[in-house]
Amino acid sequence: MDGFRSREPLAEEGYRLVGAAMEVYNEKGAGLTEQIYQECLEIELHLRGIPYDSFRELRTFYKGRELKKRYIPDLIVYERIIAELKAVKSLEPEHESQLLNYMHLTHSPVGYLLNFSCKSDLQWKRFLSGAL
């Protein structure tokens, strides 16, 4: 690992996550549904021994009262990284907002948007929590 990545929070874990996503993209290419990429990535994470939890319901509260509505991120990797998968033409600000909300609810320091529908390559963005 180079010196730049080592200074970032959860850098090596994020590097492994993106590597697994790139493997899925290289195998399947663009044009499939988000659900297909989700299942493929779960298999790839398992094969690489990367711990993850998929579709964990997150409780939400308002003024100390639990709400009925639950947030459900696609993946929580290494217990501290939120991974939100997309299969869209391009990432939009609302995708970023969704990920940032999940990060806030889980107190996760790092999040990744992974978009599998770009024709040239996997599109990904890394986000750091403002609490760092």
ChimeraX attribute file (.defattr): number of C-alpha atoms within 10 A of each C-alpha:
attribute: neighborCount
match mode: 1-to-1
recipient: residues
	/A:1	8
	/A:2	7
	/A:3	7
	/A:4	8
	/A:5	13
	/A:6	11
	/A:7	9
	/A:8	12
	/A:9	13
	/A:10	16
	/A:11	15
	/A:12	14
	/A:13	15
	/A:14	22
	/A:15	13
	/A:16	14
	/A:17	23
	/A:18	21
	/A:19	14
	/A:20	22
	/A:21	26
	/A:22	20
	/A:23	16
	/A:24	22
	/A:25	21
	/A:26	13
	/A:27	10
	/A:28	14
	/A:29	18
	/A:30	20
	/A:31	14
	/A:32	13
	/A:33	13
	/A:34	17
	/A:35	13
	/A:36	12
	/A:37	25
	/A:38	21
	/A:39	13
	/A:40	19
	/A:41	21
	/A:42	21
	/A:43	14
	/A:44	18
	/A:45	20
	/A:46	13
	/A:47	10
	/A:48	12
	/A:49	9
	/A:50	15
	/A:51	12
	/A:52	17
	/A:53	14
	/A:54	15
	/A:55	11
	/A:56	13
	/A:57	12
	/A:58	13
	/A:59	14
	/A:60	14
	/A:61	12
	/A:62	7
	/A:63	6
	/A:64	7
	/A:65	8
	/A:66	11
	/A:67	11
	/A:68	8
	/A:69	11
	/A:70	13
	/A:71	15
	/A:72	15
	/A:73	22
	/A:74	21
	/A:75	22
	/A:76	23
	/A:77	20
	/A:78	15
	/A:79	12
	/A:80	17
	/A:81	24
	/A:82	28
	/A:83	25
	/A:84	22
	/A:85	23
	/A:86	22
	/A:87	21
	/A:88	16
	/A:89	13
	/A:90	12
	/A:91	18
	/A:92	9
	/A:93	7
	/A:94	9
	/A:95	15
	/A:96	17
	/A:97	11
	/A:98	15
	/A:99	22
	/A:100	22
	/A:101	14
	/A:102	21
	/A:103	25
	/A:104	14
	/A:105	14
	/A:106	17
	/A:107	14
	/A:108	19
	/A:109	18
	/A:110	24
	/A:111	25
	/A:112	23
	/A:113	22
	/A:114	22
	/A:115	24
	/A:116	31
	/A:117	23
	/A:118	17
	/A:119	11
	/A:120	9
	/A:121	14
	/A:122	19
	/A:123	20
	/A:124	17
	/A:125	12
	/A:126	13
	/A:127	16
	/A:128	17
	/A:129	13
	/A:130	10
	/A:131	8
	/A:132	8
